């Protein structure tokens, strides 16, 4: 169990570029996840039954199956059916975004439903449409409430994105594997990888804490 | 006589098995102040909320200013003209008082920010809160919040105002400041329908008092008729309990 400093400094550039890719996948996935999540949460609040049903099926399917299986479906299963090759990066972002979207949809639904229904009534009784009231009254208030759970979702995605290493995308975990394959320094490198994840998740947690306080004082 | 501003015919409202309104006919003339009293659960708030379709009637017709309400098709058109003041104020907590007042006029009436802010300041001054324009709702007392809510409704320049127990959530010492604002509006000729437990206000300001119980208008008349010579035994019993 040697802790080889030279080995760490030597492989650090490789690991750090992997961490950058991890961060890139996470940021993109949570961003697209938020877009999907807002749309799906609104769909699930409407009175249009088929749309609501579709939204429910989506959320249930994603939350009820492992992300790893979802990655395999996007990268292996769908191309096998359509016959077209899918780029690993594109597959990773797609799978993670679709996955994140379901969780974000739940977060948004909770945030929207937590807003007093008198707010919607006040907006509507002033002559504003449902959508105008959503946009100017409900969603801005909901956004503030969901900063903590959105931060958690970001942290979860940061860690879960390690799963895309299985389709060969060289993010942090995959880079760790590759370095170990060359150096056999299993303990050192996995510890280094873990610490890099820890630093990233810790930074995100602090950032959401700051953001939360900033929104509350306003 | 001019056609009534608000016309309600055969209004019924069920919540599942619960029949809240069982057949209401009511006309409200322009500039009239109608006060609705009655025990809790009698349906008086539901009646008020049917006028701007916050509750959709199960049966019957509501006509406002000659426009028959028919759900989604024209509801926003009618709501522009009918302001509502709620028991719990329902100010928008993430906006300043001024933004609370200007949002709907800008988004619904499409007027400029400058014009909306000028109008807002006129009505804030009217309710005595011009100095609070830049405050957030949670920095105001309950009475101040309700006065802001009234000003917000006025900014749409409505033809009528509905009040749903506007002083019931207030501390006793704040009730008067809100009632004074409402009295001033009545003197200015605003058409008002007010659900309230403030009998003093009903007597002093009401042109007509309605006693609602068990989903019907049991009795109606001038404040003197209702408070001094109630005919219906239910009205008598209700008034004897609260006065």
Interface residues (C-beta under 8 A of the other chain):
Chain A: X116 X118 X119 X121 X122 X123 X124 X125 X126 X127 X128 X129 X132 X136 X137 X140 X141 X144 X218
Chain B: X52 X54 X76 X77 X79 X80 X82 X83 X84 X86 X88 X90 X91 X92 X93 X94 X103 X104 X107 X108 X152 X153 X156
